[in-house]
Amino acid sequence: MTAVEAGGAARFVGQSVKRREDPRLITGRGRYVDDVTMPRQLYAAFVRSPIARGSLSAVDTDAARALPGVVAVLTGADVNPNGHAYWMSMLGPDAPAPPMRALAENDVRYVGEPIAIVIAESRYIAEDGADLVDFDVEPEQAIVTMDQALASAERVHPEHDSNLSNEIAAEPDPELDALFANAAHVVDETFHQHRYICVPMECRGIIASWDPWRQQMEIVSATQTAHEVRASAARLLDIPEDHIHSVMGDVGGSFGQKMFPMREEFTVLIAAKMLGRAIKWTEDRAENLIAGGHAREESMDVSFALDADGRILAARTHHRENVGAYPNLGDGMNASSSLVMFPGPYHMQRVASSAQGLYTNTMGRCAYRGPWMLETVAREQMVDVVAQRLGIDPLEFRRRNVITLDELPFTTATEQVYETVSPAETLEQAAELIRYDEFRALQATARDEGRYLGLGLALYIEPQYGFGILGTEGATIRVEPSGKVNVYMSSGSHGQSLETTALQVVADELGVPMDDISFTQGDTAATPYGPGTGGSRSAALISGAAMAAAQQMKERIIAVGAHLLEAAPGDVDLDGGVVSVKGDPSTGVPLAQIAAVAYLDTDQLPPDIAPGLEVSARYKSPFIMFSNACHAVTVEVDVATGEVKLLRYVVSEDCGNMINPMVVEGQIAGGVAQGIGGVFYEHFEYDEDGNPLTTTFLDYHLPTAVEIPDFEYGHVITPSPTPGGYKGMGEGGAMCSPPALINAVRDALSPFHATITRQPLTPDAILQAIDAGGA
């Protein structure tokens, strides 16, 4: 571990404390949506379109309604008039978005679009009822690809003038034009990223129960944010937020897919209010693959202008993304963040960028861990392509262009200000860990023997946005009369270990044992308002709120304890759950005694201290923060079969001070595993008519433990200016691993002059690249 600036010592923070969640989750004692049953509960199943684009007519529900056990069959004509507003708090009511509807009506716009909902006494009956719903769809030619969306006179959404969901134009820049005109080298390339999807272990799910007598809606859902579910339901149903109680339990992964409610959740909410009953819908795996939200289908044209020494002068980019028919993020484009972050960790004097989002008759785009990641994928591939064409070693090329510590604060060509990053240091640490020079010698020997080894590098800088709704978090801490501590936060953990790391922060700040602290999240009736978990913001923001509340609580506890000890507050300490006079621990007053006084014997309290021990605090983060890392991977490619074997995988990470190193490394490992899946295995495909071809795990391939290597870690520590010096890092592993892996394959195949610009790198794709190289 390299410490650029060492953090302070602590009892729990900085230690690999075992996860509090694990005993419950590993033993199968988690509480997921499908484990919950409400009184008078019914079950829902959806009727879905088998056609990507067509006119919908004559939806016949009579046979389904007649099936014993079916309570209701609702179509778009029944449901849609009851949906009042579909916008998300993060985007606001005026953000551009496709024309929203809960169920299809008059036409269908992708395979899997929900046409009707069948509600019955059991899921089995609901599924049988769905099979009995008959409808007519007159097929029309689907618009499936981005090229088709640009060229076709037909519209995915007839309500719109074009198939552009959004567009960003490059501003005229004479200085950039001059840099390109006078450059010693100009290199152009286009990089393509295929469609793949989140695939959490637990699919989506929701239970909604409307009580017409109490005018109350109870919601249990698989989500990243219980408060956004409540806010969305209030807008959708046009009822006050305080009439809605939203809860999340354990969540079996999300990776962005459960950031916002989708059309099926909206339909269940509307149906529950219409029927005045509890309705449960649990998405099955086929639904999840086809209609649970897709991601990543993008391309980027990149041009670099370079001087004679191989230093980057300027760049031009054009980013295109397929947003599908109903993007879950509205029409806001991943490209917005991607273009801002394109310079990454490198010197570039000028950057000009443009982008287009395109509607197609495919499943809509949802968030996926690091949704703007094409900036890293395209840039880091481009760095290797340029190095290869100029005959410069890719490590040396990065060294010539990377930002160094002595240049901080550094303002990029897109006006991002880096203050606490260490890209050059992580680059060198990764090169050392992977034994770069030693590998190059081994690679040359192996080639003489007919074996093709490759080494790939990738650097990135990861933003954590702190503006608007994303910029604040709240925490409430209550010490019970027993002396035990309860922490309430607005987080929505779905694998980030927040039940452990948040309590490590509170335990250190408050001076109590971790075993005396409990954690509550995801309950709108108990926890402070907040946007939930996402955007790599938990460590910095949630810890900031927890620390602020803990500091306030500590002051109150010390004030009461000092009063009971007849000492000045400045003369006592709180440690291990005991307030004692400094230098004399035998005088200690335990927290349980202090809490008993605060609640049960309030006459003993100091005159300026109110009864009880409960505080709340909110933390406002900086507008934007940054972490960074370097990935290095070695591979061996079998040029006869196209098989890629991963030899070693090294990550040098700088996420500031680490709350829990084991959790940090677990987050990295999970992200890299997703990158391995995306590059080599996962690919969601449509045919030319918009029919999904990868509808089961027999067709949509996921990596298993066999395909995932052991990971090796190095840590550079550059504390952030936030409380605790923590940074977010949850998305970087999934963003940086694809270009590192692709670059390694490109390096291995360099003797064959193979062009590698597309994913996934299946054995067939690799063999085709070797053949096309002509060597």
N, C-alpha and C positions, 0 to 999 in steps of 0.2 A: 504494500500500500504506500502510495506516495502522497504526502500531505503538503499541498501548496501552502495551506495555512491550517494549523492544527486546531481542532475544536476543544472545548473544555471537557473535563472528566464528568461522568455521570454514573449513577447506579444502574439505570436501565437503558437509557438512550445510548446507542452505539453498541449494544450487546445483541447477540443473536438469540434473543428470548424465543422460546418455543411458542408457536401460534396457539392462542387461546381457542381458536375456532376448531382446531384439528380433532380433538377427542370427539366432539359432537358430529362433525362431518364425516370423519373416516369410519366411524362405527355405524353410519347410516341413521343417525338420530337428528339429522337436519330437518327443518320444517319448510318445505317448498309449497308452492301454490297448490299442487295436486294433492298435498297432504291435508288441506284445509276443507272442511265441510261446514256449510251454514244451514240454519233451519230452512225448511221448505225449498231446498236447493234443486234446481233443474240443470240440465246439461245442454250445451250447444254444439252444433256441427255446421260447417259452412258448405254451401253449394258453390263450386268454383267454375270459372270459364275454362273450357278446353281449347279455346281459340284465342289467338293473340290480338286480333283486331276484327271487329265485325259488328253488324247491327243486331241488337238483342230485342226479341219480341216474344210475346205469348209465353210468359213464365207461368206454368200450370202447377199449382201447389195442392190441388184437390186430393190426389192419392196420398201425398205425404201427410196432409192434415187428418185423413181418415185412419191412419195407422194408429192402433192402440198404443197409448203412452206418449204420443206426440201432443204437446200442449199448444204450440204455435209455430207457424211458418211465416216468416216476414221477408218481404222483398224490398227493393229500393223504394218503391212507391209508398211502403209503410214506414220505413225507417228514416229515409233521407230528410223528409220535412221536419223531423224532430232533432236534427243536428244543426246547431246554431252557429258554431264557430270552431274551426279546426286548428287554429294557429298555436304555435309553441311560444312559451315565455321568452326563451332565448332569442327568438327571431322577431317577435313583436307582430302586431296585427297588420302592419303595412308591408311586411316583407313579401316579395314576389313569390308566388307559389302556383302550382297547377290547380285547375278547378277541382276542388275536393268534394267527395261524396263518400258515404260509408259503404254503400252497396252499389253495384253497377246498375245503371238504369238507361235504357234505350240503346246502349252500345257497350262493348267490352274493349279493353285497351291493353291487356296482357294476359297470358295464360296464368291461371290461378287467381284472377280477380274475383272477389266474393260477389255472388249474385243474390244469394238468399241465405238466411240463417234458420236452421231448424232447431227448435227447443223442445226437449223431451225429458221424460223421467229418468232416463239413463243415457250415457254416451252411446251405448250400442243402439238404442232405439233412435237416437238423433242421427247417427250415421246411416241407419237403414232408411230413415225418412228422407235424408239428403239424396239418397240414391233414387228415390221416387219422384223428386222434383223434375219436371220436364220443361224444356225451354228451347226456343229456336234461335240460332245465331246464323246470320248470313255472313260467311267469311269474306273479308277484304284483305288485300295484300298488306302484310305486316311490314313495318319499318323496324328493322332489327339492329342495324349497325349505325355507327356515327356517320359514315359516308352516305348511307341511304338517307339519314335524317337531314343532312345538308342538301342533298340533291333532289329529294322527292318534293313534288308539289302537294302531296297528301300531308295531312296533319295528324300527329298523334292525338292532339287536343284540338278539335275543330274550333274551340273558343279562342285559340291563339292565332296570330298572324303567321307564325313560322314554327319550326321545331326547335328553335333556340330557347332554352330555358333561361339563359343569361349569357352575357357577353362582356368581356373586358378588352378594350382596345389599347394598343400600345401608344403612348404619347410620342409625338415627334421629338427626336433627340439628335441634334446636329453633332454634339460632342461624341456621342456613341457612333454615329455614322463615320466620323473622321477616324475614330479608333479602329474600326473595321477596315476602312479604306487604306490605312497606313500600316496595318498589322503585317508582321512577317509571316504569320500563318493564320489561316481561317479554316476551322474544321466544323463540318455540319454532320448531324446524325439525328435520326428519329428513333425514339424508344417507345415500345408498346408494353402495356401492362394488361394482363387478362383479367377476366371477371372471376373473383372468388369471394367467399362469404364467411360470416363470423362463426357459424356452427358451434354455439355453446352447448355444453352437455345437457342443460335444461332448456327445452324450447320455451317459447312464450306462453304465458298463461295469465288468466284473470278470473276473479270471482267478483261480481257486482250484485249488491242487494239493495233494493229501494224499499223503504218503509213509507207508504203513503200517509200513514197516520202521524208519524213523527216527522215526516218530511226530511228523512235522513238517508243518505247513500253510504253504504259500507263497501269498501273496495280492498281486496287483497290481490296484489299483482306481482309478477316477476318483472322488476324494473330496476333502474339505476337511481331513481329519484321518486320517492313517495309524494313529495310536495308537488312535483310537476304533474303527476297523475291527478292529484286533487285539483290543481289549477286548470288542467285541460278538461277534466270532467265538468267543472263548474262552467267553463265557457261553452262546452259542447251542449250541456243540458240546460243552460241558462238558469242555474240555481246558485245561491250564495256558497262561497267556499266553506263557510263555517257549518254548512249542512252536509259536508262530505268528510268522511273519515277514511283516509288512505293509509294502508299498511303494506310493508314488504317484509317478508321473512328472509330465509336463506335464499340466495339466488345462485343457480348453478352456471355461472358464467354469463357473459353478455358480449364483451368486446365492442360495445357501441350499439348493438342491435336493439337493446332494451332502453336506450336513452330516452326515447319518446314513444308514447302510445301510437299504434298504427291503426289501420282501418278496422281490423277485426276487433280490437279492444274498444274502439268507438262504437261499433255495432252492438257489442255486448252491453255496454253502458246504456245505450238508448233502449235496447230491448228490455233490460232490467227495470228501467223506469216505466216503460209502457206496460209491463206485466205486473209490476209490484211484487216481484219474486227475486230470489237469489238465482243467478245464472253463472255457471262455471264453463269456461272454455279452456282446454289445454291443447296447445298446438302439437300435432304429431310430427314426426321427422320429415315425412314427405311434404307436408305443408311448410315446414321450416325451410327446406331446401328450395322449394319453388316460390314461396310467397312471403318469406320471413324477412326480406330485405337483402339486397345484394350490394357489392362494392367493387372498387378497384379497377373497373374497365376504363382505362385512360390511355392517352398517348401524349408525348411531348417532343416537339421539334426543338433542337438545341443547336446553337451556333456559338463557338468560342473564337474570339480574336486574341492572338498571343504574340508576344514579342519574340525576338530571335533566341532568347534564353529560355523560352518555354514558360514565361510568366503570363498569367491570364490578365488581359486588359479589359475585356468587356464580353458580355453575353447577350444573346437574344433567345427568347423562348416563346413557344406557342403551345399552350396546354389545352387538350380537348378531353372532355369526360362525358361518358354515357350515364345520364341520370335516371334512365328508365322512364316509366310512365308517371309514377307518383313518388318522387323522391321524398324520403321521410324527413330530410333536412330542409324541405322547401326547395326553392330554386337557388338558394345560396350555394355557391360553388366551393368545393375543396380548393379550387385553383386560387381563390383569394388568399388563403394562407400559403399555398404552395409557391405562388409568385413572390410573395414578400420574403419567404425564407430561402429562395433559390440560391443566393450567394453562399449560404451555409458558413463553413469555417474558412473560406478562402478570400483572398484579395481580389476584388473586381472593381474597376473604376466606375463602370457604368453597366446597367442591366436594363433591357427593354423587354417587356413581357406582355403577352396577350393571351386570351383564353376564351373558350366557348363551352357551354354546357348544352347538351343535346338530349331532347326527349326521344325515346324509342318505345316500341311496343314490347317492352321487357319489364321484369320486376324492378321496382324503383330502388334507387340507391339509398342505403342507410349509412350511419356512421360505422366505421371500422377502425379499430385501434390505430391511431395515427392517420386520420383520413386524408391529410395533405401530403402523404409520404412520397408522392411521385417526385417532389423536388429533390429528395434524397436519392431515390432510385435512379432518376434520369441524370442528375448531376454527377453522382459517384461513378456511374457507368461511363459518362462522358469523360471524366477525368482519366479513366483507364484507356478509353478509345484514343484520346488525344496523346497520352503518353506513348501508346503503342505506335501511333502514326509518326510521332516525332522521334521515336527511338530512345525515349527516356524511361528509365526504371520508374514504375508507378509510385514507389515510396519516395524516390528522389523528387519526382514531379510534385507530389504533395508537400514535401519539405520546402520547395521553392515558393509555394503559394499559400501555405497555411498561416493563419493569424497566430501571433505569439503573445505570451503574457505581458511582455513589456510594451505592447501596443494598446493595451486596455486602458481606458474604455475605447472601444473601437466601433465606429459607425459604418455600417455596410452600405453598399450601393443602393439598397432599398430602405435606408434610413433606420435600420434596427440598431440599437446601441447595446453592445455586449460589454458587460462589466465584470462578471465572475464566471468566465469560461476558460477552458484549458485545452483547446483542440490540439495544439502542438505536443503537449505533454501526454495526452492520451494516445496520440499517434506513435510517439516514441516508445511508450510503455507497451503498446500492443505489438510493435515490431520486435521489441526485446522478448516479450513472452512467446511469440510465435517463432523466435530464433530465425529472423528473416534471412540473414546472410547465409546461415547454415542451410536453410531450406533451398536457397538458390543453387548452392553447390550440389545438394542432393537432387534437385530437379534436373540439372544438366546431366548428371550421371544416369538418372533414370531414363531420360530420353535416349541416351546411347543404348540402353537396354530394351527400348521399345515400350517403355511405360511413360504415361503422360500425366504429370503432376502439375497442379496449378495453385497459386496463392492469390487470394482476393482481399483487398482492403476496402473499407468504407468509413468515412467520417461523417458525423452529422451534428447539428445543433438543434435541440428540441425546444420549442417554445411552450410556455405555460401561460395562457392568456388570463388576465385578471381584470377584464373590463366588463361593464354591465352586470348582468346576473351572475357571471362567473367570478366576479371580483370580491365576493364577501362570503363568509361562513360564520355560523353561530355555534355557541356551546353553552350548555347549562350544566352546572355541577351542584349536586345536592348531597350534603352529608346527612345521613339518617340518624335518628336518635341512638341507634346502636353503634354509631361511629363508622359504619360502612359508607362507601362513597359511590354515588351513581353519577355517571356522565351521560349526557344526552346530546346527540349531534345529528345534523341533518344529512350526514353521509348516507350512501347507499352501496355498501361494500358488496361486490360480487366476485371476490377472489383476491382483493388487495390487502388482506390481513389487517384491516383497520381496527378490528376488535383488539388486536394486540398492540399495534404501533401507537394508536391514539392513547392507549392506557400507559404505555411506556413514557410518553411525554407527560401525561398528567401525574403519574407516580413520582417522577423526578421533580417536577415543578412543585408539587404539593407536599412532597416529603412523606408519602405513605406507601405501604407495601402494595405491589400490584394485585396481590390476592384479595385485598380489601376493596377493590374497585370493580364495578360492573358497568357495562356499556350498553346503551340503548340507541338504536338508529331506526330510520325508516318508518316512523309512526307520526303522522301529522298532528295527532292529539297530544303528543308528548315532547316532540323534538322541535328545535328552532327551525324557522324557514330557511331553506337553502336549495341550490340547484342539484344536489346529489353528487354522485361520484362520476367523474369523467374528465377528460382533457388534461390528464397528468397533474391535477391540482391538489390532490389529497394531502400529500406530505406537507406542502407549504401552507395551504390555507386552513385545513382542518387542524393541523398542529398549531397554527397561529391563534385560532380561536380557542383551542383547548388550553394553550399556555396563558392566554389573557384571562380566561375564567379561573384557571387554577391559581394565578397570582392574586386575583381578588379574594378567592376563597382562603388562601394562605394568610393574607393580611387579617381577615376576620378571625380565623382560628387563633392566630398568634395574639391578637388583641384580647380575646376571651381568655386564652391560656395565661397570658402575662398577668391579667387582672386576678385570676385565681391564684397565681403564684406570688402576687403582690410585688411584681417586678415591672420594669418598663418594657414595652414591646421590643425595643432595640436590644434588650439584654437576654432575649430568649431565642431558641431555635425550635423548628419543627422538623423532626427527623424520625423515620420509622413509625409514624403515627403517634408520636409523643412530643409534647411541648415541654421543654426543660430549660433551665437557666444555663446559659453558655458556660461551659467548663464544669458543670455540675449535673450530669445526667441523672443522678439519684433523686433530683427534685421533680422528676417528670410527671406531667399530667396527661394521661392518654386521651386520644381523640374521642373515645366513647364517653368519657366523663365530660369533656367540653361540649359534645353534642347534647348530652342529657341536660346540661345546664341551659343550652341555647333553646331547647324545646320545652323542657319539663320543669325547670326551676329558674325561670327568667328573671326573678328578683336578684339573682347573683350576677347578672350580666352588667358590664360597664354601662353607664348611663347613655353613652353615645352609640351603642350597638343594638340594633333591632333584634328581636327574637328570631330564632331559626338560623339555619346555615344553608342558604341557597343563593347562588349568583348566576348571572348570565352575562355573556360578553360576545361581541362580534369583532371579527378581524377583517380589515380591508387590505387587499394585497396590492403590490405594484401593478401597473398596467400590463406589463409583460415581464416574464423571467425566462432564463435559459439554463438548460443543462446540456451536456455533450458527452460523446463517447466515440470510440474507434473500435470497429470489428475487424478481425483478421481470421481467415479461414483457409485451410489447405484441403485439397481434394485430389483424388485420382480418377481419371476418366478412362473407361475401357472403350477404346475407339472402335472395337469390333461390335460391341453390343449397345453402346451409348449409355451404359450404366455409370452413375457418379457415386463414388464412395467418399464420404466425409471423413477426413483424417483427424484434424484438430480444429477446434473452434475457440477463439480467444476474444474476450471483450475487456476493454479498458473503459471504465465508466466514471464520470464525474457528476454525481448528483448532490454535491455539497456534503454536509455532515449527514451521515447515515443514521437513521433512527434504529434500524434493525438490518445489519448486513445480510443476514440470511434471507430476509424478505426482499431486499434489493436484488440479490442474485436470483431469487425465485422469479421475480418480475422479468428480469433479463431473459432467463431460460424460457419462460412461457412465450415471450415475444419472439425469440429466435426460433422456437419450435413452429410458430405460425409462419415465420418467414420461410423456413424449410418446406413446410407444406405448400405455401403459395408458389414457390419457385419450381418445385419438382413434382408435386402431386396434385394439388387442388386446381380444378378448372371447371367452372360452371359454363356449360355450352348450350346454345340454341341452334336449331337448324334455320334454314332460310325463311321458313314460315313463322318463326318465333316460337316453335315448340321446344320446351326444355328437354335436353337429352340426358342430363345427369341428375336423375330424380331419386336415386338411392345411393347408399354408401358402396354399392357394387360398382357404381359409375363415377361418383364423386369421391375421389380417393383422399384419405387423410393419413398423415404420417403417424406411425406408432412408436413405441419406445425403441423398437428395433432400428428405426431410421434416425433417431435422435442421438447424436454423440454426447459424450461428457463435455461439459463446458468448463473453460478456465477463465478466471476473473482477475482483473487488476483494478485498483481503485485510485483515482486521483481525487483529492478533496479540496475543492475551492468553495468555501462557504458562501451562500447567498446572503444578501442584506436583510432577509426576512428573519423573524424570530426563530432561533435555533439554527439558522444557516442551512435550512433544508431546501431542496429543489424537487420538482416533479421529474419522474423518469419512467412512468408506466408504459409509454407508447414507443419509446426509442428502439427497444429490441425488435419490434415488428417492423419498424421503418428502415433500420440500417442493415438488417440481415439480408434482405433480398439482393441489394447491389453487391454486398460482399460475396455472396454465393455465386452470383452471375459473373462477377469479375474473376473469381477463381476458375470457373469453367472456361471463360474466355482466355485466361492465361494458359490453362492446360492445352487448349486447342490452337494456340498461336502458331505452332508450326504448320498447321493446316490452313492458315489464313481464313479461318471460320468467322463469319459475321454473326455475332450474338446480340440481338437487339429486341428479342421477343421472349415472352414467357407463355406457358410453363416450359421448362427445359426437360421434357420427357426424353426417354431414350431415342424415340423416333426423331424428335426435333434436333437432337444433338447429331445423330447420324446424317440428317439432311443438311445441317450446317457444315459438317465435314465434307460432304459431297459437293456442296455449292462452293466451298472454298477453292476447289480445283487443285489442291496441292497433292 
